[in-house]
Amino acid sequence: MGKLDLAEQYFTRLLKELSPNNPLLGKLYKDLGELASLTGDYDKSVQWHQKSLALKNPNALVGILNDDEHRKFS
């Protein structure tokens, strides 16, 4: 098992143990996004980074989703 796989295991375990309002959750999502990017899983990386941003600014994700919906109908 490589170091990145091991890191993902630890991050995933920590994610399961943290409460939904834990202040470390945003940082963990960001770290999972960075890890996914390092492994070449860019779609997963974007998902984790969006979760991180949503915790920092709950309205930011709404703006992103609205922009995507607007492009579909333009």
C-alpha positions as CSV (number, residue, x, y, z in Angstrom):
1,M,0.0,0.0,0.0
2,G,1.4,3.4,-1.0
3,K,1.6,6.4,1.2
4,L,-1.2,8.2,-0.6
5,D,-3.5,5.2,-0.1
6,L,-2.6,5.1,3.6
7,A,-3.3,8.8,3.9
8,E,-6.7,8.4,2.3
9,Q,-7.5,5.6,4.8
10,Y,-6.6,7.8,7.7
11,F,-8.5,10.8,6.4
12,T,-11.6,8.6,5.7
13,R,-11.4,7.1,9.2
14,L,-11.2,10.6,10.7
15,L,-14.1,11.8,8.6
16,K,-16.3,9.0,10.0
17,E,-15.3,9.9,13.6
18,L,-15.8,13.7,13.4
19,S,-19.1,15.3,14.3
20,P,-20.8,17.2,11.5
21,N,-20.1,20.5,13.3
22,N,-16.5,19.9,14.0
23,P,-14.3,22.9,13.0
24,L,-11.7,20.5,11.5
25,L,-14.2,19.2,8.9
26,G,-13.5,21.9,6.4
27,K,-9.7,21.4,6.6
28,L,-10.2,17.6,6.2
29,Y,-12.4,18.1,3.1
30,K,-9.7,20.3,1.7
31,D,-7.0,17.8,2.5
32,L,-9.1,15.0,0.9
33,G,-9.4,17.2,-2.2
34,E,-5.6,17.7,-2.4
35,L,-5.1,14.0,-2.0
36,A,-7.5,13.1,-4.7
37,S,-5.8,15.6,-7.0
38,L,-2.4,14.0,-6.3
39,T,-3.8,10.6,-7.3
40,G,-5.3,12.0,-10.5
41,D,-8.9,11.8,-9.4
42,Y,-9.9,15.3,-10.4
43,D,-13.6,14.8,-10.2
44,K,-13.4,13.6,-6.6
45,S,-11.0,16.5,-5.9
46,V,-13.5,19.0,-7.1
47,Q,-16.2,17.4,-5.0
48,W,-14.1,17.5,-1.8
49,H,-13.1,21.1,-2.5
50,Q,-16.7,22.1,-3.0
51,K,-17.6,20.6,0.3
52,S,-14.8,22.5,2.0
53,L,-15.9,25.8,0.4
54,A,-19.6,25.1,1.3
55,L,-18.5,25.0,5.0
56,K,-16.6,28.2,4.7
57,N,-19.4,30.0,2.9
58,P,-22.7,28.2,2.7
59,N,-23.9,30.5,-0.1
60,A,-20.8,29.9,-2.3
61,L,-22.0,26.5,-3.4
62,V,-25.5,27.8,-4.3
63,G,-23.8,30.4,-6.6
64,I,-21.8,27.6,-8.3
65,L,-24.9,25.5,-8.8
66,N,-26.9,28.4,-10.1
67,D,-24.2,29.2,-12.6
68,D,-24.2,25.6,-13.9
69,E,-28.0,25.6,-14.2
70,H,-27.9,28.9,-16.0
71,R,-25.4,27.6,-18.6
72,K,-27.6,24.6,-19.3
73,F,-30.5,26.8,-20.3
74,S,-28.5,29.5,-22.2
